[in-house]
Amino acid sequence: MLGLERKEPRMSAREKGRRQFLKKAVLAGLSAGAIGTSAGAQTAEPGNTAPDLKKLHAYGERSRFETAARSGTMGDMYPPGGMPAGTPRDFGLRTPLQDTVGFITPSPLHYVISHAHEPPDIDPHEHRLMIHGMVDRPVIFTVEDLKRLPSVSRPHFIECNANSSTAGPGGAARVAVEATVRETHGFTSCSIWTGVPLSLLLDRAGVQKGSTWIIAEGSEEGKHAKSIPLEKALDDVLVAYGQNGEAIRPEQGYPLRLVVPGWEGINNVKWLRRIKVVDQPYMGMMESTKYPSLRLDGKARWFQFELGPRSVITRPSGGQKLPAPGFYEISGLAWSGRGTIRKVEVSTDRGRTWKEAQIQGPAHSKSHTRFGMDWTWDGEETILQARCLDDQGEVQPTMADLAKIWGVQLDFFRSTSIVIGHFNAIQPWKVNRDGSVQNALFA
Amino acid sequence: MLGLERKEPRMSAREKGRRQFLKKAVLAGLSAGAIGTSAGAQTAEPGNTAPDLKKLHAYGERSRFETAARSGTMGDMYPPGGMPAGTPRDFGLRTPLQDTVGFITPSPLHYVISHAHEPPDIDPHEHRLMIHGMVDRPVIFTVEDLKRLPSVSRPHFIECNANSSTAGPGGAARVAVEATVRETHGFTSCSIWTGVPLSLLLDRAGVQKGSTWIIAEGSEEGKHAKSIPLEKALDDVLVAYGQNGEAIRPEQGYPLRLVVPGWEGINNVKWLRRIKVVDQPYMGMMESTKYPSLRLDGKARWFQFELGPRSVITRPSGGQKLPAPGFYEISGLAWSGRGTIRKVEVSTDRGRTWKEAQIQGPAHSKSHTRFGMDWTWDGEETILQARCLDDQGEVQPTMADLAKIWGVQLDFFRSTSIVIGHFNAIQPWKVNRDGSVQNALFA
């Protein structure tokens, strides 16, 4: 029973006692079935006899005047020529960050990257999660089994490591002056995830000595699999069934998703069906060929996981237009895969001076965090930008900082066709005298 | 300028300076217009040329296997015989609390009580909010004007003061043994609301000496109006345009809703179009004829506002069925209109002993708060119940406590046709030996 001896920084003595209790209790009675519903309890109440649920507002819709939408495709993420013929076309839909408020991304607008045609249409009653490999007791859970277990709800962002590397109208989004923040930063979204700590399930199975990794696998046609170190799996990873108060949406992994807080999106395996405990990583397709950062010297850095601190102003942002000089709230999002956002600073004068922004609402760990700053625009051309600091003391880098890390000239970022992972540079927006706002990363 | 001299417990010195700045800034430039969008920025990106947005997942939908739904009508809230002929039929749709996770209610499932047929279909570009009455500078805001102002995002529950007073299948929901938690408690929901502090708008208008109340009015056919003390209006009230990250849903007041944290739902005026500053309450229809608590001696208590501490177990709950003895997480919600939930206790043995539940996630003020407790069911008949304590030291009452306050016998609550406001009694659920769960408030 390796699980209990491992370093688990978040676990108090009370938690440990609880886990001991749970291990016994869960072993005792879980396979017996699910909480069901008595006959009639889910049927309509008197007065709701008509079948037109839309007319009855049984499940509400947004106003017809609201048009915020995900958009994009992802073929252009790959080198010119695209994927081999016959490969299902991936889809990559970006979140319109300029149209969201607060720190939660509405579930219908959560970004989607999927290396398959369509989300699988999974019947949750038929779905199973198997935990096996180097364990004492391989175990299979139904979704309802998982819902009987102790749950947690936590806000976490999920971000693709290639956010800002993909193309928009007129060229790579990070280069195009007309790019919106959906195009430059739309591969990050934030939900309140509800589920069972994976550590609990691994305890249930009994992780064996010598195991060091897990392989998480999805149910979709391509069976995406991802290697994750056991230490992370036992730390804050969730097997989630809930997103923003209801079931996870199909595009996000319905009915089960692995949520791996703060780590590259690719780790957050959707349509989760299998976790295998092993003693080495598996070098799956995504971790061996797509995600290592290829350097100019031909070497690649494998198994980068944590996403660094990042922020972006979402309003005003690219493609918007200020009607006239006057007062505006500058509003944006900050996040870090390493912890909690401690501070956001905003410059409205081309980076000459920086002023501390207000963090709006409690800042959660590994979560989008909304910030705001009061600003009066004098009508002159200027540049707006934000930078953040997380509670690990890490500061969001400039593009020049990133160029140093990569050992390249700034211009490399403008022209390369390499997928640039972890591109968390400060994003400048230029405000023109006519009030139009443009991407100024290369201005 | 009365606003700045008033007691404002939440305002720091920094906030005061900020407000001074804002008053000048906002006066200077707000009427000039809204942040717009340059041509093309909202159009589809390359690859998204087909008009079928559903196929493109531009705005996602839930799985076809998910069936959680609002349900109910509200004619039965009124005395036998219903409303006078010709009155538009109200609708009252309850949230299926048994199907939600975490502390946020998904917007499509937020409860609806509306004293009109359908939510008005408001074009946000045409909508205006007027602030007038005892002010120095009457002012009219567009929705986009408001979005330029400093914003906050906060989770708050909204609860109808008559929650648990309305009927379900087989009789009043609080009496029927087959009632689900949707039927007994479904007139409460919780969202993260985003908007402008009303205090800021009142400062902008310049509240005059001697004013003591505001009247908030909606745009719907019936023009619901509600009197609210100025002191509350200057405290934590929001003019909200956002709900859970996007625009407020039509059933909740699109495009603007007054959010009056912790107070009876009726104060949270939907489709907000007017705020008048006055020196006395207006005795509108709802506050004079529907909402005062009528007592047996013929007197009525008017202008109750704050909702007391309340909790309920949502899983297992009425209408559900436990498949067999064994381990279950008991999960539920607690909330108080007076502040933050400090403690929740759960009893699994008919109230003989109580054990502290875990509060899951940060407890927010005047917000639903999720709690959980580990439980192993031994297969015997028993009763489950929860009770909570808020940070004002107020404890959720038993039904016997409420009977004392009302000066009635317990049986009064079983048989009265009076609308009982503020019925926040502890809710017991009976677990039968066959695993079925029933409402046991009158068991």
Interface residues (C-beta under 8 A of the other chain):
Chain A: R18 F21 L22 A25 V26 A28 G29 L30 A32 G33 A34 I35 G36 T37 S38 G40 A41 Q42 A44 E45 P46 G47 N48 L53 L56 H57 A58 Y59 G60 E61 R62 S63 R64 F65 E66 T67 A68 A69 R70 S71 G72 T73 G75 F91 L93 D99 T100 V101 G102 F103 I104 T105 P106 S107 P108 L109 H110 V112 D121 I122 D123 P124 H125 K147 R148 L149 P150 S151 V152 S153 R154 G168 P169 E178 T180 E183 I192 T194 Y241 G242 N244 G245 E246 A247 R249 P250 E251 Y254 P255 R315 P316 G318 G319 Q320 K321 L322 P323 A324 P325 G326 F327 Y328 E329 S331 Q360 G361 P362 H364 R370 G372 D374 T376 W377 S436 V437
Chain B: R18 F21 L22 A25 V26 A28 G29 L30 A32 G33 A34 I35 G36 T37 S38 G40 A41 Q42 A44 E45 P46 G47 N48 L53 L56 H57 A58 Y59 G60 E61 R62 S63 R64 F65 E66 T67 A68 A69 R70 S71 G72 T73 G75 F91 L93 D99 T100 V101 G102 F103 I104 T105 P106 S107 P108 L109 H110 V112 D121 I122 D123 P124 H125 K147 R148 L149 P150 S151 V152 S153 R154 G168 P169 E178 T180 E183 I192 T194 Y241 G242 N244 G245 E246 A247 R249 P250 E251 Y254 P255 R315 P316 G318 G319 Q320 K321 L322 P323 A324 P325 G326 F327 Y328 E329 S331 Q360 G361 P362 H364 R370 G372 D374 T376 W377 S436 V437
